[in-house]
C-alpha cells in the first residue's frame, strides 16, 4: 500500500475517534464535574483535532502536494518551516516496508461500518468511503 493511502486511512481513524469523543462531550454537558476535568476533556478534544490535521497534512505531503499549498491551507506563511516540521514524519512514512503498510489496511471495513452507522442525510452518500480509497488506487 502506498504511504499516502495509509496516511489517509489513519486520518479516517483519527476523524472517527474525534467524532466519538465530541459526541461524548455533548453527552456530558450537564455532568457535575469540576472545571478542571471539563477543561481537560476539551483540551483532549483539541489535541485529537490537531492530530487529525497532522495526518491529513501527512497524507497530502506523501501524495506530492506542494508545501506552499499545504502552508496556505494551514494559514501559515513560511512553507519551508512547515515542510521542516513534517520532514521526519514524511521520511518515516515513505520508508515503511510494504508488509507493514499492508497490515494497516485491516480495520478498513470497520471504518466503513462506523460511517454507515453514523451517516446523516447531509453527509456524502457513500457506502464504503475508506474501502473506495483502496479500490481507486
C-alpha positions as CSV (number, residue, x, y, z in Angstrom):
1,X,0.0,0.0,0.0
2,X,1.3,3.5,-0.8
3,X,2.1,5.6,2.2
4,X,-0.3,8.4,1.3
5,X,-3.2,5.9,1.3
6,X,-2.1,4.6,4.6
7,X,-1.9,8.1,6.0
8,X,-5.4,8.8,4.7
9,X,-6.7,5.7,6.4
10,X,-5.0,6.8,9.6
11,X,-6.6,10.2,9.2
12,X,-10.0,8.5,8.8
13,X,-9.4,6.6,12.1
14,X,-8.5,9.9,13.8
15,X,-11.6,11.5,12.5
16,X,-13.8,8.7,13.8
17,X,-12.1,8.9,17.2
18,X,-12.5,12.6,17.3
19,X,-16.2,12.3,16.3
20,X,-16.8,9.8,19.1
21,X,-15.1,12.0,21.7
22,X,-17.0,15.1,20.5
23,X,-20.3,13.2,20.9
24,X,-19.3,12.1,24.4
25,X,-18.6,15.8,25.2
26,X,-22.1,16.7,24.1
27,X,-23.5,13.9,26.3
28,X,-21.5,15.2,29.3
29,X,-22.7,18.8,29.0
30,X,-24.9,18.5,32.2
31,X,-22.5,16.3,34.1
32,X,-21.5,17.6,37.5
33,X,-17.7,17.6,37.1
34,X,-15.0,20.0,38.2
35,X,-13.9,22.9,35.9
36,X,-10.5,21.2,35.7
37,X,-12.0,18.0,34.4
38,X,-14.2,19.8,31.9
39,X,-11.3,21.8,30.6
40,X,-9.0,18.7,30.4
41,X,-11.7,17.0,28.3
42,X,-11.9,19.9,26.0
43,X,-8.1,20.0,25.7
44,X,-8.1,16.3,24.8
45,X,-10.6,17.0,22.0
46,X,-8.4,19.9,20.7
47,X,-5.3,17.6,20.8
48,X,-7.1,15.0,18.8
49,X,-8.2,17.6,16.3
50,X,-4.6,18.7,15.9
51,X,-3.5,15.1,15.4
52,X,-6.2,14.7,12.7
53,X,-4.9,17.8,10.9
54,X,-1.4,16.4,11.1
55,X,-2.5,13.1,9.5
56,X,-4.3,14.9,6.7
57,X,-1.2,17.1,6.0
58,X,1.0,14.0,6.0
59,X,-1.3,12.2,3.5
60,X,-1.3,15.3,1.2
61,X,2.5,15.7,1.5
62,X,3.1,12.0,0.7
63,X,0.8,12.3,-2.3
64,X,3.0,15.1,-3.6
65,X,1.1,18.2,-2.7
66,X,3.2,21.4,-2.9
67,X,4.4,22.7,0.5
68,X,3.3,26.2,-0.4
69,X,-0.3,25.0,-0.9
70,X,-0.1,23.0,2.3
71,X,1.2,26.0,4.2
72,X,-1.5,28.2,2.8
73,X,-4.2,25.7,3.8
74,X,-2.7,25.7,7.3
75,X,-2.8,29.5,7.3
76,X,1.0,29.5,7.7
77,X,3.4,31.9,5.9
78,X,6.7,30.0,5.7
79,X,6.4,26.9,3.6
80,X,10.0,25.9,4.4
81,X,9.2,25.9,8.2
82,X,6.1,23.8,7.6
83,X,8.0,21.4,5.4
84,X,10.6,21.1,8.1
85,X,8.0,20.4,10.8
86,X,6.7,17.4,8.8
87,X,10.0,16.2,7.3
88,X,10.7,13.4,9.8
89,X,7.1,12.1,9.6
90,X,7.2,12.2,5.7
91,X,10.5,10.4,5.7
92,X,9.4,7.7,8.2
93,X,6.1,7.0,6.4
94,X,7.8,7.0,3.0
95,X,10.2,4.3,4.3
96,X,7.6,2.0,5.7
97,X,8.1,-1.6,4.5
98,X,5.2,-2.8,2.2
99,X,4.1,-5.6,4.5
100,X,3.9,-3.2,7.5
101,X,1.8,-0.8,5.4
102,X,-0.4,-3.5,4.1
103,X,-1.2,-4.7,7.6
104,X,-2.6,-1.3,8.3
105,X,-5.5,-1.7,6.0
106,X,-7.0,-4.1,8.5
107,X,-10.0,-2.3,10.0
108,X,-11.0,-0.5,6.8
109,X,-14.3,-2.4,6.9
110,X,-14.8,-1.3,10.5
111,X,-14.3,2.4,9.5
112,X,-16.9,1.9,6.7
113,X,-19.3,0.2,9.0
114,X,-18.8,3.1,11.6
115,X,-19.5,5.6,8.8
116,X,-22.7,3.8,7.7
117,X,-24.0,3.7,11.3
118,X,-23.4,7.4,11.9
119,X,-24.0,8.8,8.4
120,X,-26.7,11.6,8.2
121,X,-28.5,12.9,5.2
122,X,-26.1,15.8,4.7
123,X,-23.1,13.5,4.7
124,X,-21.6,12.2,1.4
125,X,-23.7,9.3,0.1
126,X,-21.1,6.6,0.0
127,X,-21.3,3.1,1.3
128,X,-17.6,2.4,1.7
129,X,-15.7,5.7,1.7
130,X,-12.5,4.2,3.1
131,X,-12.5,1.0,1.1
132,X,-13.2,3.1,-2.0
133,X,-9.9,4.8,-1.4
134,X,-8.2,1.4,-1.6
135,X,-10.1,0.5,-4.8
136,X,-9.2,3.7,-6.6
137,X,-5.5,3.2,-6.2
